[in-house]
Amino acid sequence: MFDFLLIMVDLSPVVKKNLYLMRSKKEGGMSEVIMNESIGGNAGASHLGINFHYHKENGKIAFFGNIQDVPTKIRKNSLYVEGSFSYYIKFGVTKKFYFQESKIDKINYNSKDTREARINLALSAKMYNELYGGYKEEKIAV
């Protein structure tokens, strides 16, 4: 926990806010979308497509979700554009372990955004992967 706090101190306010929203299980949060999205389909095998609206100048994410779920005040505001993450996720069970592997492996930017916005989104995805993604394994109680 202490290492996490040290890392957060050096991040820009935009990246910090993005990480908070990425971990949120409330409406508009990425974790909420992950829990309700189906794997595969248009996103590809073992992937989720996670849509979001973000500020085109600085990359601050305002809302995760499909277009019909985005609040009108965000959707109709010309400062916000749509992007998406390709989120890789894999589950499995062996004789002794349950495992999960997950990470954001691609960002689909909007052509109307800025370099600063893309940098902040890329840093947000990188930090999310480092802090919350990767490979996790739990021993199965026998």
C-alpha positions in Angstrom: 0.0 0.0 0.0 2.8 2.4 0.9 4.5 1.9 -2.5 1.2 2.7 -4.2 1.0 6.0 -2.3 4.5 7.0 -3.4 3.7 6.3 -7.0 0.5 8.3 -6.9 2.2 11.4 -5.5 4.2 11.9 -8.7 1.4 11.4 -11.2 -0.5 14.3 -12.8 -3.9 15.1 -11.5 -5.5 13.9 -14.8 -3.8 10.4 -14.5 -4.8 10.2 -10.8 -8.5 11.0 -11.6 -8.4 8.5 -14.5 -7.1 5.7 -12.3 -9.8 6.4 -9.7 -12.5 6.2 -12.4 -10.9 3.1 -13.9 -11.2 1.3 -10.5 -14.7 2.5 -9.8 -17.5 0.0 -9.6 -20.1 2.8 -9.8 -22.0 3.8 -13.0 -19.5 5.4 -15.3 -16.5 3.5 -13.8 -14.4 1.0 -15.8 -14.7 -1.8 -13.2 -18.5 -1.5 -13.5 -18.2 -1.9 -17.3 -15.9 -4.9 -17.0 -18.3 -6.7 -14.7 -21.2 -6.3 -17.2 -19.4 -6.6 -20.5 -19.1 -9.8 -22.5 -15.8 -11.2 -23.6 -15.2 -11.7 -27.3 -17.4 -10.6 -30.1 -16.2 -7.4 -31.9 -13.4 -7.0 -29.3 -11.8 -10.3 -30.3 -11.0 -13.5 -28.5 -10.3 -13.0 -24.7 -10.9 -9.3 -25.0 -13.4 -6.7 -23.9 -14.0 -3.4 -25.7 -14.3 -0.7 -23.1 -15.7 2.6 -24.5 -15.2 5.9 -22.8 -15.5 9.7 -23.3 -12.6 11.9 -22.5 -11.6 15.5 -22.6 -9.9 16.0 -26.0 -7.4 18.6 -24.6 -6.0 16.8 -21.5 -7.2 13.2 -21.7 -9.3 13.2 -18.5 -11.8 10.4 -18.7 -15.3 11.6 -17.9 -17.3 8.3 -18.3 -16.9 4.7 -19.2 -19.8 3.0 -21.1 -21.5 2.6 -24.4 -22.8 5.8 -26.1 -26.4 5.2 -25.0 -25.3 5.2 -21.3 -23.2 8.4 -21.4 -24.9 11.3 -19.8 -26.2 13.9 -22.3 -24.1 16.7 -20.7 -20.9 14.8 -21.6 -22.1 13.3 -24.9 -23.2 16.6 -26.3 -20.2 18.6 -25.0 -17.8 19.3 -27.9 -14.8 19.1 -25.5 -15.4 15.4 -25.0 -14.6 12.7 -27.6 -15.0 8.9 -27.6 -12.2 6.4 -27.3 -11.8 2.8 -26.2 -9.5 0.4 -24.5 -9.0 -3.1 -25.7 -8.8 -5.1 -22.4 -7.3 -8.6 -22.5 -8.6 -11.0 -19.9 -8.1 -14.7 -19.3 -9.3 -17.0 -16.6 -8.4 -20.6 -15.9 -8.3 -23.3 -13.4 -5.6 -26.0 -12.9 -5.7 -28.8 -10.3 -4.2 -26.5 -7.6 -4.8 -22.9 -8.8 -7.3 -20.5 -10.1 -5.6 -17.8 -12.3 -6.5 -14.6 -14.0 -4.5 -12.5 -16.4 -5.6 -9.1 -17.4 -4.3 -5.8 -19.0 -5.2 -2.9 -21.2 -3.4 -3.9 -24.4 -4.5 -1.2 -26.9 -5.9 2.3 -26.8 -8.1 3.6 -29.6 -7.8 7.4 -29.6 -10.1 9.9 -31.3 -8.6 11.8 -34.2 -9.8 15.1 -32.7 -7.7 14.9 -29.5 -4.3 16.4 -28.6 -0.9 14.9 -27.9 -1.3 15.8 -24.2 -4.6 13.8 -24.1 -2.9 10.8 -25.7 0.0 11.0 -23.3 -2.3 11.1 -20.2 -4.4 8.2 -21.5 -1.3 6.1 -22.2 0.1 6.9 -18.7 -3.2 6.0 -17.2 -3.3 2.6 -19.0 0.3 1.9 -18.1 -0.2 2.7 -14.4 -3.4 0.7 -14.3 -1.6 -2.3 -15.8 1.3 -2.0 -13.3 -0.9 -1.5 -10.3 -4.0 -3.7 -11.1 -3.3 -5.8 -14.2 -0.9 -8.7 -14.8 -1.1 -12.3 -13.7 -2.7 -13.3 -10.4 -2.9 -16.8 -8.9 -4.9 -18.1 -6.0 -4.5 -21.6 -4.4 -7.7 -23.6 -4.5 -8.7 -24.9 -1.0 -8.9 -28.7 -1.1 
